Amino acid sequence: MTLRMRVAWMLLGVPAPVVAQSATDWPNLQRYRDANAALPAPAAGENRVVFMGNSITEGWQKYFGDQFRGKPYVNRGIGGQTTPQMLVRFRQDVIALKPKVVVILAGTNDIAGNTGPSTIEMIEDNLAGMTELAMAHRIRVVLCSVLPVFDYPWRPGLEPAPKIVALNAWMRRYADSTGNGYVDFHGAMADARQGMRAELATDGVHPNEAGYRVMAPLVERGIAAALLLTTRDARQRE
C-alpha cells in the first residue's frame, strides 16, 4: 500500500487495512501460533466454533463478549488476508483446534487485489478447498456472503459490487450442494447501489458496531443449524 493510500485512510479516520504477508511468512502462520498452543482441547460437549476471516472477522473480536456471551467461539481473523493465505493456515488455525463448526467470511480482499489479481473462479476454488478440508475432518461449515462494497478506499475504481454479488450467488449454490450453511450478510446490509448501508460502516467496507449487531443474529442462526447437523451426524455414526 502506497503512502498516498495510507494518508487517505488517515483522513477518513479509520486504520488502513494491513496486508498480512511477509517474505518469510506469507500466510502469517505466526499470528496465532502461540494462542493455538495455549488453547486447550474442547471440553466434553463443548460446541467450539472457529471464525476464519480477514479484518472484518478480526475486528469483530471486540464485540464477541457482548454478542456471543459465554459461547466457546474462537476468532482467527487476520487483517488484509485473502483466501489463498487462509487456505494455507486452515489446518493450523481451524482443524487443529477441533471445532464442531467453522464460520468462513472471506473473499473481499481477493476482489480488492490485496495479494495480486484474482478471478472469481480462484476465490471459489479457495473457499471450496477450505470447505473440503473441514468436511474431511467432520467440521461443519458456515459460508458467509462477502459484505457489500461499492468502492474500496485503498483501491478505488475496481467496481467490486457486481463481482461480490456473483461470488455470493456461487457461494449459496455451493453451500447447498455440499450440505453446508450459508449466511446472507449482503442482503441485510446492502444499499440500492449494492454497497454498504452508510450507517453500518465508516468506510464502506468494515462494519462498525451497528454493522456487527446486524451480523450477529444472522451468524448465530447459521451456527445453530450447523450444530444440529453435527448432532445428527454423531448419532448416525453411533
ChimeraX attribute file (.defattr): number of C-alpha atoms within 10 A of each C-alpha:
attribute: neighborCount
match mode: 1-to-1
recipient: residues
	/A:1	12
	/A:2	7
	/A:3	8
	/A:4	10
	/A:5	15
	/A:6	17
	/A:7	13
	/A:8	14
	/A:9	17
	/A:10	12
	/A:11	10
	/A:12	13
	/A:13	11
	/A:14	13
	/A:15	12
	/A:16	18
	/A:17	19
	/A:18	14
	/A:19	19
	/A:20	21
	/A:21	16
	/A:22	9
	/A:23	6
	/A:24	7
	/A:25	12
	/A:26	17
	/A:27	22
	/A:28	19
	/A:29	17
	/A:30	11
	/A:31	15
	/A:32	17
	/A:33	12
	/A:34	9
	/A:35	12
	/A:36	17
	/A:37	12
	/A:38	9
	/A:39	10
	/A:40	9
	/A:41	14
	/A:42	14
	/A:43	8
	/A:44	6
	/A:45	6
	/A:46	12
	/A:47	18
	/A:48	19
	/A:49	24
	/A:50	23
	/A:51	23
	/A:52	24
	/A:53	24
	/A:54	28
	/A:55	23
	/A:56	21
	/A:57	22
	/A:58	17
	/A:59	19
	/A:60	22
	/A:61	18
	/A:62	10
	/A:63	14
	/A:64	17
	/A:65	12
	/A:66	9
	/A:67	17
	/A:68	13
	/A:69	10
	/A:70	9
	/A:71	13
	/A:72	14
	/A:73	20
	/A:74	20
	/A:75	21
	/A:76	24
	/A:77	26
	/A:78	24
	/A:79	18
	/A:80	23
	/A:81	27
	/A:82	28
	/A:83	29
	/A:84	21
	/A:85	21
	/A:86	26
	/A:87	20
	/A:88	17
	/A:89	21
	/A:90	22
	/A:91	15
	/A:92	15
	/A:93	25
	/A:94	26
	/A:95	20
	/A:96	13
	/A:97	19
	/A:98	20
	/A:99	24
	/A:100	23
	/A:101	27
	/A:102	26
	/A:103	26
	/A:104	27
	/A:105	24
	/A:106	26
	/A:107	29
	/A:108	27
	/A:109	22
	/A:110	21
	/A:111	23
	/A:112	22
	/A:113	15
	/A:114	21
	/A:115	19
	/A:116	10
	/A:117	10
	/A:118	17
	/A:119	11
	/A:120	15
	/A:121	11
	/A:122	15
	/A:123	20
	/A:124	17
	/A:125	13
	/A:126	20
	/A:127	22
	/A:128	18
	/A:129	17
	/A:130	24
	/A:131	24
	/A:132	15
	/A:133	16
	/A:134	22
	/A:135	16
	/A:136	11
	/A:137	13
	/A:138	17
	/A:139	23
	/A:140	27
	/A:141	28
	/A:142	23
	/A:143	26
	/A:144	25
	/A:145	25
	/A:146	22
	/A:147	29
	/A:148	27
	/A:149	28
	/A:150	22
	/A:151	19
	/A:152	18
	/A:153	19
	/A:154	17
	/A:155	13
	/A:156	12
	/A:157	10
	/A:158	13
	/A:159	15
	/A:160	19
	/A:161	19
	/A:162	15
	/A:163	17
	/A:164	24
	/A:165	19
	/A:166	11
	/A:167	19
	/A:168	24
	/A:169	13
	/A:170	16
	/A:171	23
	/A:172	18
	/A:173	11
	/A:174	19
	/A:175	19
	/A:176	12
	/A:177	9
	/A:178	13
	/A:179	13
	/A:180	20
	/A:181	24
	/A:182	25
	/A:183	25
	/A:184	20
	/A:185	21
	/A:186	21
	/A:187	13
	/A:188	15
	/A:189	22
	/A:190	19
	/A:191	15
	/A:192	7
	/A:193	12
	/A:194	19
	/A:195	21
	/A:196	27
	/A:197	21
	/A:198	15
	/A:199	13
	/A:200	20
	/A:201	17
	/A:202	16
	/A:203	19
	/A:204	20
	/A:205	21
	/A:206	22
	/A:207	26
	/A:208	17
	/A:209	16
	/A:210	11
	/A:211	21
	/A:212	21
	/A:213	14
	/A:214	15
	/A:215	21
	/A:216	16
	/A:217	13
	/A:218	17
	/A:219	20
	/A:220	14
	/A:221	13
	/A:222	21
	/A:223	24
	/A:224	14
	/A:225	15
	/A:226	24
	/A:227	20
	/A:228	11
	/A:229	16
	/A:230	18
	/A:231	11
	/A:232	11
	/A:233	13
	/A:234	10
	/A:235	9
	/A:236	8
	/A:237	6
	/A:238	5
